[in-house]
Amino acid sequence: MLVRYFAAARAAAGVEEEHHDLPEGTGLDGLIAAVLAVERPEPPAGTPPLARIISRSSFLRNEVAVRDRSAALGADDVVDVLPPFAGG
């Protein structure tokens, strides 16, 4: 699965995107656990930790909003992590 990070999530993750090889059928919660298990450098000053950002984020799966976090993900899925944005 490809995970793409945007805005503060990108800063906290330290990368724009990364791949996770998880069993077919893993849900979003399993993917989030794998994302948070990755050892990362400290985020830049003023950037919250990735776990805090993810707890407030919205997610897209193949450009469609994820409503059911237990729904099975496929190996070729793209998951976008969208933290809250200021403004419009």
PyMOL Python script that loads the backbone (N, CA, C, O; Angstrom):
from pymol import cmd

cmd.read_pdbstr("""\
ATOM      1  N   MET A   1       0.841  -1.169   0.000  1.00  0.00           N
ATOM      2  CA  MET A   1       0.000   0.000   0.000  1.00  0.00           C
ATOM      3  C   MET A   1       0.884   1.229   0.000  1.00  0.00           C
ATOM      4  O   MET A   1       1.911   1.279   0.677  1.00  0.00           O
ATOM      5  N   LEU A   2       0.475   2.202  -0.758  1.00  0.00           N
ATOM      6  CA  LEU A   2       1.198   3.461  -0.794  1.00  0.00           C
ATOM      7  C   LEU A   2       0.477   4.437   0.124  1.00  0.00           C
ATOM      8  O   LEU A   2      -0.735   4.624   0.017  1.00  0.00           O
ATOM      9  N   VAL A   3       1.232   5.057   1.028  1.00  0.00           N
ATOM     10  CA  VAL A   3       0.688   6.070   1.915  1.00  0.00           C
ATOM     11  C   VAL A   3       1.308   7.398   1.509  1.00  0.00           C
ATOM     12  O   VAL A   3       2.531   7.524   1.433  1.00  0.00           O
ATOM     13  N   ARG A   4       0.458   8.392   1.249  1.00  0.00           N
ATOM     14  CA  ARG A   4       0.933   9.730   0.901  1.00  0.00           C
ATOM     15  C   ARG A   4       0.536  10.683   2.017  1.00  0.00           C
ATOM     16  O   ARG A   4      -0.592  10.658   2.510  1.00  0.00           O
ATOM     17  N   TYR A   5       1.495  11.528   2.404  1.00  0.00           N
ATOM     18  CA  TYR A   5       1.284  12.472   3.500  1.00  0.00           C
ATOM     19  C   TYR A   5       1.194  13.887   2.948  1.00  0.00           C
ATOM     20  O   TYR A   5       1.900  14.251   2.007  1.00  0.00           O
ATOM     21  N   PHE A   6       0.311  14.678   3.551  1.00  0.00           N
ATOM     22  CA  PHE A   6       0.125  16.056   3.127  1.00  0.00           C
ATOM     23  C   PHE A   6       0.297  17.001   4.311  1.00  0.00           C
ATOM     24  O   PHE A   6       0.003  16.649   5.454  1.00  0.00           O
ATOM     25  N   ALA A   7       0.778  18.203   4.017  1.00  0.00           N
ATOM     26  CA  ALA A   7       0.897  19.301   4.980  1.00  0.00           C
ATOM     27  C   ALA A   7       1.648  18.857   6.244  1.00  0.00           C
ATOM     28  O   ALA A   7       2.753  18.322   6.145  1.00  0.00           O
ATOM     29  N   ALA A   8       1.063  19.072   7.421  1.00  0.00           N
ATOM     30  CA  ALA A   8       1.743  18.758   8.683  1.00  0.00           C
ATOM     31  C   ALA A   8       2.060  17.271   8.814  1.00  0.00           C
ATOM     32  O   ALA A   8       3.045  16.901   9.453  1.00  0.00           O
ATOM     33  N   ALA A   9       1.233  16.419   8.213  1.00  0.00           N
ATOM     34  CA  ALA A   9       1.522  14.980   8.257  1.00  0.00           C
ATOM     35  C   ALA A   9       2.822  14.681   7.523  1.00  0.00           C
ATOM     36  O   ALA A   9       3.601  13.831   7.955  1.00  0.00           O
ATOM     37  N   ARG A  10       3.059  15.373   6.418  1.00  0.00           N
ATOM     38  CA  ARG A  10       4.305  15.196   5.667  1.00  0.00           C
ATOM     39  C   ARG A  10       5.495  15.634   6.516  1.00  0.00           C
ATOM     40  O   ARG A  10       6.516  14.949   6.571  1.00  0.00           O
ATOM     41  N   ALA A  11       5.356  16.764   7.167  1.00  0.00           N
ATOM     42  CA  ALA A  11       6.455  17.256   8.006  1.00  0.00           C
ATOM     43  C   ALA A  11       6.748  16.293   9.150  1.00  0.00           C
ATOM     44  O   ALA A  11       7.909  16.002   9.438  1.00  0.00           O
ATOM     45  N   ALA A  12       5.702  15.799   9.800  1.00  0.00           N
ATOM     46  CA  ALA A  12       5.885  14.899  10.936  1.00  0.00           C
ATOM     47  C   ALA A  12       6.419  13.532  10.513  1.00  0.00           C
ATOM     48  O   ALA A  12       7.213  12.924  11.230  1.00  0.00           O
ATOM     49  N   ALA A  13       5.980  13.047   9.341  1.00  0.00           N
ATOM     50  CA  ALA A  13       6.447  11.741   8.857  1.00  0.00           C
ATOM     51  C   ALA A  13       7.877  11.812   8.345  1.00  0.00           C
ATOM     52  O   ALA A  13       8.609  10.823   8.387  1.00  0.00           O
ATOM     53  N   GLY A  14       8.271  12.986   7.862  1.00  0.00           N
ATOM     54  CA  GLY A  14       9.622  13.146   7.320  1.00  0.00           C
ATOM     55  C   GLY A  14       9.765  12.658   5.893  1.00  0.00           C
ATOM     56  O   GLY A  14      10.868  12.649   5.345  1.00  0.00           O
ATOM     57  N   VAL A  15       8.654  12.249   5.281  1.00  0.00           N
ATOM     58  CA  VAL A  15       8.652  11.784   3.892  1.00  0.00           C
ATOM     59  C   VAL A  15       7.336  12.204   3.244  1.00  0.00           C
ATOM     60  O   VAL A  15       6.346  12.458   3.930  1.00  0.00           O
ATOM     61  N   GLU A  16       7.340  12.272   1.930  1.00  0.00           N
ATOM     62  CA  GLU A  16       6.105  12.585   1.201  1.00  0.00           C
ATOM     63  C   GLU A  16       5.220  11.360   1.059  1.00  0.00           C
ATOM     64  O   GLU A  16       3.993  11.456   1.096  1.00  0.00           O
ATOM     65  N   GLU A  17       5.858  10.202   0.895  1.00  0.00           N
ATOM     66  CA  GLU A  17       5.107   8.963   0.737  1.00  0.00           C
ATOM     67  C   GLU A  17       5.985   7.789   1.117  1.00  0.00           C
ATOM     68  O   GLU A  17       7.212   7.889   1.147  1.00  0.00           O
ATOM     69  N   GLU A  18       5.334   6.677   1.406  1.00  0.00           N
ATOM     70  CA  GLU A  18       6.064   5.447   1.735  1.00  0.00           C
ATOM     71  C   GLU A  18       5.164   4.257   1.449  1.00  0.00           C
ATOM     72  O   GLU A  18       3.938   4.368   1.455  1.00  0.00           O
ATOM     73  N   HIS A  19       5.794   3.120   1.200  1.00  0.00           N
ATOM     74  CA  HIS A  19       5.065   1.876   0.940  1.00  0.00           C
ATOM     75  C   HIS A  19       5.043   1.020   2.197  1.00  0.00           C
ATOM     76  O   HIS A  19       6.009   0.980   2.960  1.00  0.00           O
ATOM     77  N   HIS A  20       3.938   0.346   2.395  1.00  0.00           N
ATOM     78  CA  HIS A  20       3.805  -0.611   3.488  1.00  0.00           C
ATOM     79  C   HIS A  20       3.304  -1.917   2.900  1.00  0.00           C
ATOM     80  O   HIS A  20       2.267  -1.958   2.238  1.00  0.00           O
ATOM     81  N   ASP A  21       4.049  -2.979   3.148  1.00  0.00           N
ATOM     82  CA  ASP A  21       3.656  -4.312   2.691  1.00  0.00           C
ATOM     83  C   ASP A  21       2.921  -5.000   3.835  1.00  0.00           C
ATOM     84  O   ASP A  21       3.533  -5.538   4.758  1.00  0.00           O
ATOM     85  N   LEU A  22       1.610  -4.971   3.752  1.00  0.00           N
ATOM     86  CA  LEU A  22       0.767  -5.566   4.785  1.00  0.00           C
ATOM     87  C   LEU A  22      -0.092  -6.653   4.155  1.00  0.00           C
ATOM     88  O   LEU A  22      -0.301  -6.656   2.942  1.00  0.00           O
ATOM     89  N   PRO A  23      -0.584  -7.564   4.962  1.00  0.00           N
ATOM     90  CA  PRO A  23      -1.426  -8.630   4.411  1.00  0.00           C
ATOM     91  C   PRO A  23      -2.664  -8.066   3.716  1.00  0.00           C
ATOM     92  O   PRO A  23      -3.258  -7.090   4.172  1.00  0.00           O
ATOM     93  N   GLU A  24      -3.032  -8.688   2.627  1.00  0.00           N
ATOM     94  CA  GLU A  24      -4.259  -8.319   1.911  1.00  0.00           C
ATOM     95  C   GLU A  24      -5.416  -8.359   2.899  1.00  0.00           C
ATOM     96  O   GLU A  24      -5.541  -9.302   3.681  1.00  0.00           O
ATOM     97  N   GLY A  25      -6.252  -7.343   2.863  1.00  0.00           N
ATOM     98  CA  GLY A  25      -7.402  -7.299   3.752  1.00  0.00           C
ATOM     99  C   GLY A  25      -7.181  -6.509   5.023  1.00  0.00           C
ATOM    100  O   GLY A  25      -8.109  -6.334   5.813  1.00  0.00           O
ATOM    101  N   THR A  26      -5.956  -6.024   5.234  1.00  0.00           N
ATOM    102  CA  THR A  26      -5.692  -5.167   6.393  1.00  0.00           C
ATOM    103  C   THR A  26      -6.574  -3.929   6.294  1.00  0.00           C
ATOM    104  O   THR A  26      -6.725  -3.364   5.210  1.00  0.00           O
ATOM    105  N   GLY A  27      -7.147  -3.506   7.393  1.00  0.00           N
ATOM    106  CA  GLY A  27      -7.969  -2.304   7.413  1.00  0.00           C
ATOM    107  C   GLY A  27      -7.137  -1.061   7.662  1.00  0.00           C
ATOM    108  O   GLY A  27      -5.934  -1.146   7.908  1.00  0.00           O
ATOM    109  N   LEU A  28      -7.780   0.089   7.597  1.00  0.00           N
ATOM    110  CA  LEU A  28      -7.082   1.355   7.816  1.00  0.00           C
ATOM    111  C   LEU A  28      -6.440   1.396   9.197  1.00  0.00           C
ATOM    112  O   LEU A  28      -5.326   1.898   9.340  1.00  0.00           O
ATOM    113  N   ASP A  29      -7.116   0.880  10.207  1.00  0.00           N
ATOM    114  CA  ASP A  29      -6.526   0.884  11.546  1.00  0.00           C
ATOM    115  C   ASP A  29      -5.223   0.084  11.587  1.00  0.00           C
ATOM    116  O   ASP A  29      -4.281   0.475  12.276  1.00  0.00           O
ATOM    117  N   GLY A  30      -5.161  -1.025  10.859  1.00  0.00           N
ATOM    118  CA  GLY A  30      -3.920  -1.806  10.779  1.00  0.00           C
ATOM    119  C   GLY A  30      -2.825  -1.058  10.053  1.00  0.00           C
ATOM    120  O   GLY A  30      -1.657  -1.119  10.438  1.00  0.00           O
ATOM    121  N   LEU A  31      -3.203  -0.352   9.000  1.00  0.00           N
ATOM    122  CA  LEU A  31      -2.232   0.453   8.274  1.00  0.00           C
ATOM    123  C   LEU A  31      -1.711   1.579   9.155  1.00  0.00           C
ATOM    124  O   LEU A  31      -0.510   1.851   9.167  1.00  0.00           O
ATOM    125  N   ILE A  32      -2.594   2.233   9.889  1.00  0.00           N
ATOM    126  CA  ILE A  32      -2.167   3.311  10.784  1.00  0.00           C
ATOM    127  C   ILE A  32      -1.206   2.773  11.837  1.00  0.00           C
ATOM    128  O   ILE A  32      -0.210   3.424  12.153  1.00  0.00           O
ATOM    129  N   ALA A  33      -1.488   1.608  12.379  1.00  0.00           N
ATOM    130  CA  ALA A  33      -0.576   1.000  13.360  1.00  0.00           C
ATOM    131  C   ALA A  33       0.801   0.776  12.743  1.00  0.00           C
ATOM    132  O   ALA A  33       1.817   1.023  13.392  1.00  0.00           O
ATOM    133  N   ALA A  34       0.843   0.309  11.493  1.00  0.00           N
ATOM    134  CA  ALA A  34       2.127   0.095  10.813  1.00  0.00           C
ATOM    135  C   ALA A  34       2.847   1.420  10.579  1.00  0.00           C
ATOM    136  O   ALA A  34       4.063   1.507  10.753  1.00  0.00           O
ATOM    137  N   VAL A  35       2.106   2.443  10.189  1.00  0.00           N
ATOM    138  CA  VAL A  35       2.694   3.770   9.970  1.00  0.00           C
ATOM    139  C   VAL A  35       3.323   4.285  11.265  1.00  0.00           C
ATOM    140  O   VAL A  35       4.441   4.799  11.259  1.00  0.00           O
ATOM    141  N   LEU A  36       2.600   4.144  12.367  1.00  0.00           N
ATOM    142  CA  LEU A  36       3.095   4.663  13.640  1.00  0.00           C
ATOM    143  C   LEU A  36       4.221   3.823  14.230  1.00  0.00           C
ATOM    144  O   LEU A  36       4.938   4.292  15.113  1.00  0.00           O
ATOM    145  N   ALA A  37       4.387   2.597  13.761  1.00  0.00           N
ATOM    146  CA  ALA A  37       5.463   1.730  14.245  1.00  0.00           C
ATOM    147  C   ALA A  37       6.812   2.053  13.599  1.00  0.00           C
ATOM    148  O   ALA A  37       7.851   1.592  14.070  1.00  0.00           O
ATOM    149  N   VAL A  38       6.799   2.839  12.528  1.00  0.00           N
ATOM    150  CA  VAL A  38       8.042   3.200  11.839  1.00  0.00           C
ATOM    151  C   VAL A  38       8.830   4.179  12.705  1.00  0.00           C
ATOM    152  O   VAL A  38       8.288   5.176  13.183  1.00  0.00           O
ATOM    153  N   GLU A  39      10.114   3.884  12.901  1.00  0.00           N
ATOM    154  CA  GLU A  39      10.975   4.808  13.647  1.00  0.00           C
ATOM    155  C   GLU A  39      11.281   6.010  12.763  1.00  0.00           C
ATOM    156  O   GLU A  39      11.737   5.861  11.629  1.00  0.00           O
ATOM    157  N   ARG A  40      11.028   7.196  13.292  1.00  0.00           N
ATOM    158  CA  ARG A  40      11.191   8.426  12.524  1.00  0.00           C
ATOM    159  C   ARG A  40      12.017   9.434  13.315  1.00  0.00           C
ATOM    160  O   ARG A  40      12.076   9.374  14.543  1.00  0.00           O
ATOM    161  N   PRO A  41      12.654  10.359  12.602  1.00  0.00           N
ATOM    162  CA  PRO A  41      13.348  11.443  13.313  1.00  0.00           C
ATOM    163  C   PRO A  41      12.329  12.383  13.956  1.00  0.00           C
ATOM    164  O   PRO A  41      11.150  12.368  13.601  1.00  0.00           O
ATOM    165  N   GLU A  42      12.784  13.189  14.888  1.00  0.00           N
ATOM    166  CA  GLU A  42      11.916  14.189  15.502  1.00  0.00           C
ATOM    167  C   GLU A  42      11.363  15.109  14.424  1.00  0.00           C
ATOM    168  O   GLU A  42      12.096  15.502  13.517  1.00  0.00           O
ATOM    169  N   PRO A  43      10.079  15.460  14.505  1.00  0.00           N
ATOM    170  CA  PRO A  43       9.539  16.407  13.523  1.00  0.00           C
ATOM    171  C   PRO A  43      10.144  17.795  13.750  1.00  0.00           C
ATOM    172  O   PRO A  43      10.677  18.077  14.824  1.00  0.00           O
ATOM    173  N   PRO A  44      10.059  18.650  12.748  1.00  0.00           N
ATOM    174  CA  PRO A  44      10.585  20.010  12.895  1.00  0.00           C
ATOM    175  C   PRO A  44       9.919  20.735  14.075  1.00  0.00           C
ATOM    176  O   PRO A  44       8.800  20.407  14.469  1.00  0.00           O
ATOM    177  N   ALA A  45      10.618  21.708  14.616  1.00  0.00           N
ATOM    178  CA  ALA A  45      10.086  22.490  15.733  1.00  0.00           C
ATOM    179  C   ALA A  45       8.710  23.043  15.364  1.00  0.00           C
ATOM    180  O   ALA A  45       8.508  23.566  14.268  1.00  0.00           O
ATOM    181  N   GLY A  46       7.782  22.918  16.287  1.00  0.00           N
ATOM    182  CA  GLY A  46       6.436  23.422  16.068  1.00  0.00           C
ATOM    183  C   GLY A  46       5.503  22.435  15.387  1.00  0.00           C
ATOM    184  O   GLY A  46       4.306  22.699  15.273  1.00  0.00           O
ATOM    185  N   THR A  47       6.028  21.299  14.932  1.00  0.00           N
ATOM    186  CA  THR A  47       5.198  20.275  14.284  1.00  0.00           C
ATOM    187  C   THR A  47       4.837  19.211  15.306  1.00  0.00           C
ATOM    188  O   THR A  47       5.729  18.628  15.923  1.00  0.00           O
ATOM    189  N   PRO A  48       3.565  18.947  15.500  1.00  0.00           N
ATOM    190  CA  PRO A  48       3.167  17.895  16.450  1.00  0.00           C
ATOM    191  C   PRO A  48       3.668  16.524  15.987  1.00  0.00           C
ATOM    192  O   PRO A  48       3.983  16.340  14.811  1.00  0.00           O
ATOM    193  N   PRO A  49       3.739  15.579  16.899  1.00  0.00           N
ATOM    194  CA  PRO A  49       4.120  14.212  16.514  1.00  0.00           C
ATOM    195  C   PRO A  49       3.107  13.620  15.539  1.00  0.00           C
ATOM    196  O   PRO A  49       1.935  13.996  15.536  1.00  0.00           O
ATOM    197  N   LEU A  50       3.573  12.698  14.721  1.00  0.00           N
ATOM    198  CA  LEU A  50       2.718  12.085  13.703  1.00  0.00           C
ATOM    199  C   LEU A  50       1.483  11.432  14.314  1.00  0.00           C
ATOM    200  O   LEU A  50       0.395  11.523  13.745  1.00  0.00           O
ATOM    201  N   ALA A  51       1.631  10.783  15.449  1.00  0.00           N
ATOM    202  CA  ALA A  51       0.476  10.113  16.073  1.00  0.00           C
ATOM    203  C   ALA A  51      -0.633  11.119  16.369  1.00  0.00           C
ATOM    204  O   ALA A  51      -1.808  10.818  16.161  1.00  0.00           O
ATOM    205  N   ARG A  52      -0.282  12.286  16.844  1.00  0.00           N
ATOM    206  CA  ARG A  52      -1.302  13.293  17.144  1.00  0.00           C
ATOM    207  C   ARG A  52      -1.952  13.815  15.872  1.00  0.00           C
ATOM    208  O   ARG A  52      -3.162  14.038  15.828  1.00  0.00           O
ATOM    209  N   ILE A  53      -1.152  14.005  14.853  1.00  0.00           N
ATOM    210  CA  ILE A  53      -1.698  14.484  13.578  1.00  0.00           C
ATOM    211  C   ILE A  53      -2.643  13.449  12.989  1.00  0.00           C
ATOM    212  O   ILE A  53      -3.736  13.789  12.536  1.00  0.00           O
ATOM    213  N   ILE A  54      -2.225  12.184  12.993  1.00  0.00           N
ATOM    214  CA  ILE A  54      -3.056  11.124  12.419  1.00  0.00           C
ATOM    215  C   ILE A  54      -4.380  10.989  13.185  1.00  0.00           C
ATOM    216  O   ILE A  54      -5.414  10.691  12.587  1.00  0.00           O
ATOM    217  N   SER A  55      -4.349  11.207  14.492  1.00  0.00           N
ATOM    218  CA  SER A  55      -5.582  11.074  15.277  1.00  0.00           C
ATOM    219  C   SER A  55      -6.624  12.108  14.873  1.00  0.00           C
ATOM    220  O   SER A  55      -7.808  11.929  15.158  1.00  0.00           O
ATOM    221  N   ARG A  56      -6.209  13.181  14.218  1.00  0.00           N
ATOM    222  CA  ARG A  56      -7.132  14.242  13.792  1.00  0.00           C
ATOM    223  C   ARG A  56      -7.350  14.265  12.282  1.00  0.00           C
ATOM    224  O   ARG A  56      -8.105  15.093  11.773  1.00  0.00           O
ATOM    225  N   SER A  57      -6.703  13.374  11.581  1.00  0.00           N
ATOM    226  CA  SER A  57      -6.704  13.420  10.118  1.00  0.00           C
ATOM    227  C   SER A  57      -7.900  12.721   9.495  1.00  0.00           C
ATOM    228  O   SER A  57      -8.573  11.896  10.112  1.00  0.00           O
ATOM    229  N   SER A  58      -8.132  13.091   8.246  1.00  0.00           N
ATOM    230  CA  SER A  58      -9.063  12.379   7.372  1.00  0.00           C
ATOM    231  C   SER A  58      -8.220  11.533   6.424  1.00  0.00           C
ATOM    232  O   SER A  58      -7.035  11.799   6.221  1.00  0.00           O
ATOM    233  N   PHE A  59      -8.847  10.516   5.851  1.00  0.00           N
ATOM    234  CA  PHE A  59      -8.118   9.611   4.972  1.00  0.00           C
ATOM    235  C   PHE A  59      -8.889   9.401   3.683  1.00  0.00           C
ATOM    236  O   PHE A  59     -10.116   9.305   3.677  1.00  0.00           O
ATOM    237  N   LEU A  60      -8.140   9.331   2.594  1.00  0.00           N
ATOM    238  CA  LEU A  60      -8.705   8.969   1.301  1.00  0.00           C
ATOM    239  C   LEU A  60      -8.096   7.642   0.884  1.00  0.00           C
ATOM    240  O   LEU A  60      -6.900   7.412   1.060  1.00  0.00           O
ATOM    241  N   ARG A  61      -8.927   6.775   0.332  1.00  0.00           N
ATOM    242  CA  ARG A  61      -8.453   5.514  -0.254  1.00  0.00           C
ATOM    243  C   ARG A  61      -8.761   5.599  -1.737  1.00  0.00           C
ATOM    244  O   ARG A  61      -9.925   5.635  -2.137  1.00  0.00           O
ATOM    245  N   ASN A  62      -7.728   5.629  -2.539  1.00  0.00           N
ATOM    246  CA  ASN A  62      -7.889   5.754  -3.989  1.00  0.00           C
ATOM    247  C   ASN A  62      -8.784   6.954  -4.324  1.00  0.00           C
ATOM    248  O   ASN A  62      -9.661   6.878  -5.184  1.00  0.00           O
ATOM    249  N   GLU A  63      -8.536   8.058  -3.621  1.00  0.00           N
ATOM    250  CA  GLU A  63      -9.194   9.354  -3.829  1.00  0.00           C
ATOM    251  C   GLU A  63     -10.642   9.404  -3.368  1.00  0.00           C
ATOM    252  O   GLU A  63     -11.376  10.315  -3.752  1.00  0.00           O
ATOM    253  N   VAL A  64     -11.070   8.440  -2.549  1.00  0.00           N
ATOM    254  CA  VAL A  64     -12.430   8.419  -1.999  1.00  0.00           C
ATOM    255  C   VAL A  64     -12.312   8.422  -0.475  1.00  0.00           C
ATOM    256  O   VAL A  64     -11.504   7.687   0.092  1.00  0.00           O
ATOM    257  N   ALA A  65     -13.123   9.256   0.184  1.00  0.00           N
ATOM    258  CA  ALA A  65     -13.077   9.356   1.646  1.00  0.00           C
ATOM    259  C   ALA A  65     -13.331   8.004   2.304  1.00  0.00           C
ATOM    260  O   ALA A  65     -14.225   7.261   1.898  1.00  0.00           O
ATOM    261  N   VAL A  66     -12.537   7.697   3.321  1.00  0.00           N
ATOM    262  CA  VAL A  66     -12.694   6.459   4.076  1.00  0.00           C
ATOM    263  C   VAL A  66     -13.655   6.715   5.230  1.00  0.00           C
ATOM    264  O   VAL A  66     -13.413   7.587   6.064  1.00  0.00           O
ATOM    265  N   ARG A  67     -14.725   5.969   5.275  1.00  0.00           N
ATOM    266  CA  ARG A  67     -15.706   6.078   6.360  1.00  0.00           C
ATOM    267  C   ARG A  67     -15.614   4.865   7.292  1.00  0.00           C
ATOM    268  O   ARG A  67     -15.822   4.991   8.499  1.00  0.00           O
ATOM    269  N   ASP A  68     -15.306   3.710   6.739  1.00  0.00           N
ATOM    270  CA  ASP A  68     -15.218   2.468   7.505  1.00  0.00           C
ATOM    271  C   ASP A  68     -13.748   2.093   7.648  1.00  0.00           C
ATOM    272  O   ASP A  68     -13.132   1.583   6.712  1.00  0.00           O
ATOM    273  N   ARG A  69     -13.200   2.347   8.816  1.00  0.00           N
ATOM    274  CA  ARG A  69     -11.766   2.113   9.035  1.00  0.00           C
ATOM    275  C   ARG A  69     -11.418   0.628   9.089  1.00  0.00           C
ATOM    276  O   ARG A  69     -10.238   0.276   9.079  1.00  0.00           O
ATOM    277  N   SER A  70     -12.419  -0.248   9.145  1.00  0.00           N
ATOM    278  CA  SER A  70     -12.145  -1.684   9.161  1.00  0.00           C
ATOM    279  C   SER A  70     -12.235  -2.303   7.764  1.00  0.00           C
ATOM    280  O   SER A  70     -11.923  -3.481   7.590  1.00  0.00           O
ATOM    281  N   ALA A  71     -12.659  -1.521   6.771  1.00  0.00           N
ATOM    282  CA  ALA A  71     -12.785  -2.050   5.411  1.00  0.00           C
ATOM    283  C   ALA A  71     -11.416  -2.507   4.898  1.00  0.00           C
ATOM    284  O   ALA A  71     -10.402  -1.846   5.121  1.00  0.00           O
ATOM    285  N   ALA A  72     -11.411  -3.631   4.218  1.00  0.00           N
ATOM    286  CA  ALA A  72     -10.171  -4.231   3.732  1.00  0.00           C
ATOM    287  C   ALA A  72      -9.490  -3.346   2.691  1.00  0.00           C
ATOM    288  O   ALA A  72     -10.131  -2.834   1.773  1.00  0.00           O
ATOM    289  N   LEU A  73      -8.181  -3.179   2.853  1.00  0.00           N
ATOM    290  CA  LEU A  73      -7.362  -2.469   1.886  1.00  0.00           C
ATOM    291  C   LEU A  73      -6.649  -3.486   0.999  1.00  0.00           C
ATOM    292  O   LEU A  73      -6.367  -4.604   1.430  1.00  0.00           O
ATOM    293  N   GLY A  74      -6.365  -3.099  -0.222  1.00  0.00           N
ATOM    294  CA  GLY A  74      -5.639  -3.956  -1.142  1.00  0.00           C
ATOM    295  C   GLY A  74      -4.195  -3.503  -1.293  1.00  0.00           C
ATOM    296  O   GLY A  74      -3.860  -2.361  -0.977  1.00  0.00           O
ATOM    297  N   ALA A  75      -3.355  -4.382  -1.769  1.00  0.00           N
ATOM    298  CA  ALA A  75      -1.927  -4.085  -1.910  1.00  0.00           C
ATOM    299  C   ALA A  75      -1.661  -2.902  -2.833  1.00  0.00           C
ATOM    300  O   ALA A  75      -0.662  -2.204  -2.655  1.00  0.00           O
ATOM    301  N   ASP A  76      -2.518  -2.660  -3.806  1.00  0.00           N
ATOM    302  CA  ASP A  76      -2.313  -1.568  -4.758  1.00  0.00           C
ATOM    303  C   ASP A  76      -3.044  -0.284  -4.369  1.00  0.00           C
ATOM    304  O   ASP A  76      -3.039   0.682  -5.133  1.00  0.00           O
ATOM    305  N   ASP A  77      -3.665  -0.260  -3.203  1.00  0.00           N
ATOM    306  CA  ASP A  77      -4.388   0.940  -2.778  1.00  0.00           C
ATOM    307  C   ASP A  77      -3.435   2.080  -2.443  1.00  0.00           C
ATOM    308  O   ASP A  77      -2.300   1.865  -2.015  1.00  0.00           O
ATOM    309  N   VAL A  78      -3.929   3.297  -2.649  1.00  0.00           N
ATOM    310  CA  VAL A  78      -3.217   4.515  -2.264  1.00  0.00           C
ATOM    311  C   VAL A  78      -4.045   5.170  -1.167  1.00  0.00           C
ATOM    312  O   VAL A  78      -5.229   5.451  -1.354  1.00  0.00           O
ATOM    313  N   VAL A  79      -3.414   5.411  -0.024  1.00  0.00           N
ATOM    314  CA  VAL A  79      -4.088   6.037   1.110  1.00  0.00           C
ATOM    315  C   VAL A  79      -3.440   7.390   1.362  1.00  0.00           C
ATOM    316  O   VAL A  79      -2.233   7.480   1.587  1.00  0.00           O
ATOM    317  N   ASP A  80      -4.252   8.440   1.321  1.00  0.00           N
ATOM    318  CA  ASP A  80      -3.788   9.791   1.583  1.00  0.00           C
ATOM    319  C   ASP A  80      -4.130  10.165   3.021  1.00  0.00           C
ATOM    320  O   ASP A  80      -5.239   9.916   3.494  1.00  0.00           O
ATOM    321  N   VAL A  81      -3.156  10.771   3.711  1.00  0.00           N
ATOM    322  CA  VAL A  81      -3.346  11.260   5.074  1.00  0.00           C
ATOM    323  C   VAL A  81      -3.506  12.775   4.995  1.00  0.00           C
ATOM    324  O   VAL A  81      -2.573  13.491   4.633  1.00  0.00           O
ATOM    325  N   LEU A  82      -4.706  13.254   5.340  1.00  0.00           N
ATOM    326  CA  LEU A  82      -5.044  14.664   5.209  1.00  0.00           C
ATOM    327  C   LEU A  82      -5.307  15.263   6.583  1.00  0.00           C
ATOM    328  O   LEU A  82      -6.388  15.080   7.143  1.00  0.00           O
ATOM    329  N   PRO A  83      -4.328  15.976   7.130  1.00  0.00           N
ATOM    330  CA  PRO A  83      -4.553  16.608   8.431  1.00  0.00           C
ATOM    331  C   PRO A  83      -5.512  17.786   8.268  1.00  0.00           C
ATOM    332  O   PRO A  83      -5.751  18.243   7.151  1.00  0.00           O
ATOM    333  N   PRO A  84      -6.058  18.273   9.370  1.00  0.00           N
ATOM    334  CA  PRO A  84      -6.913  19.449   9.270  1.00  0.00           C
ATOM    335  C   PRO A  84      -6.129  20.616   8.659  1.00  0.00           C
ATOM    336  O   PRO A  84      -4.973  20.857   9.007  1.00  0.00           O
ATOM    337  N   PHE A  85      -6.774  21.318   7.758  1.00  0.00           N
ATOM    338  CA  PHE A  85      -6.149  22.456   7.105  1.00  0.00           C
ATOM    339  C   PHE A  85      -6.803  23.735   7.627  1.00  0.00           C
ATOM    340  O   PHE A  85      -8.010  23.764   7.867  1.00  0.00           O
ATOM    341  N   ALA A  86      -6.021  24.769   7.799  1.00  0.00           N
ATOM    342  CA  ALA A  86      -6.570  26.071   8.163  1.00  0.00           C
ATOM    343  C   ALA A  86      -7.066  26.758   6.904  1.00  0.00           C
ATOM    344  O   ALA A  86      -6.521  26.532   5.824  1.00  0.00           O
ATOM    345  N   GLY A  87      -8.069  27.577   7.022  1.00  0.00           N
ATOM    346  CA  GLY A  87      -8.566  28.310   5.868  1.00  0.00           C
ATOM    347  C   GLY A  87      -9.471  27.446   5.016  1.00  0.00           C
ATOM    348  O   GLY A  87     -10.020  26.451   5.488  1.00  0.00           O
ATOM    349  N   GLY A  88      -9.624  27.829   3.764  1.00  0.00           N
ATOM    350  CA  GLY A  88     -10.535  27.093   2.910  1.00  0.00           C
ATOM    351  C   GLY A  88      -9.954  26.749   1.653  1.00  0.00           C
ATOM    352  O   GLY A  88     -10.609  26.121   0.821  1.00  0.00           O
TER     353      GLY A  88
END
""", "prot")
cmd.dss("prot")
cmd.show_as("cartoon", "prot")
cmd.util.cbc("prot")
cmd.orient("prot")
